[in-house]
Amino acid sequence: MSGLPREVTKWVQSLDLAWQVKTPKWDLTNGYLVAEIFSWYFNQEVGLHSYYNCNSLKQKEKNWYLLKSFIKSKHLDIPDDYIEGTIHCKEGASALLLERLYEILTNRKVKKVPPETETDYTDFAYQVKLPMHARSTASKAVKNNLRLTEVLADENQIHTAQKAHKIINDHIDHRRIERLQDPARFNIKPSIGERCVRKPLPTEVVSSEPDDDEDKPSAPNTGGEILGTGREKTGSKRSVAY
């Protein structure tokens, strides 16, 4: 059971279930083993005769409808994202569901190292480990992260289209980051603006020396000259002559 903490693995193996849980993503999707786990602790409320051990979408929805009703009646704090992700075989959802069941039913805390990336129920953590040439394209990313059962269960086509657009946008963002991290592989050449040498801006030096013209004293007007334009002076001379 890859991806599960040691104490959760030992707890699941001690329950003596109908079959061994090897890959939680596929083994828990129909809800039968989840009902069997609940039957060990609530044998009067959960009867296995009411659940179907099959993989058809119709029977899976019936099983999980009964499980959701039981979880709601017992006020168990299990997020809906864990349940929906387990139904549609999302990456990491079934492991989180088992860890949550372990904490609720045994009243113990799971000791594990926090993940490096946020859990988004996609295969991004797996894609990062692959070499560049083996990573998914946009169409492959939609196929991996949008299950057929998820499309059939939700009749709202607009909601389904929004999910597909989100997957494509995330794929484009991841590719943009890859191009920035390894530009030589994608033959990305720097632009003219990136090649230009950027020099620091010159700092303005404020001179502390006073201006010479301001320090010079103005000459006194002792000759009785009339200050003004040249036209005013000629006019004054003519008036004196007359």
Buried (B, 14 or more C-beta within 10 A) or exposed (E): BEBBBEBBBEBBEEBEBEEEBEEBBEBBBBBBBBBBBBBEEEEEEBEEEEBBBEEEBEBBBBBBEBBBEBBEEEEEEBEEBBBBBBBBBBBBBBBBBBBBBBBBBEEEEBEEEEEEEEBBBBBBBEBEEEEEEEBBEBEEBBEBBBBEBBBEBEEEEEEBEEBBEBBBEBBEEBBEEBEEEEEEEEEEEEEEEEEEEEEEEEEEEEEEEEEEEEEEEEEEEEEEEEEEEEEEEEEEEEEEEE
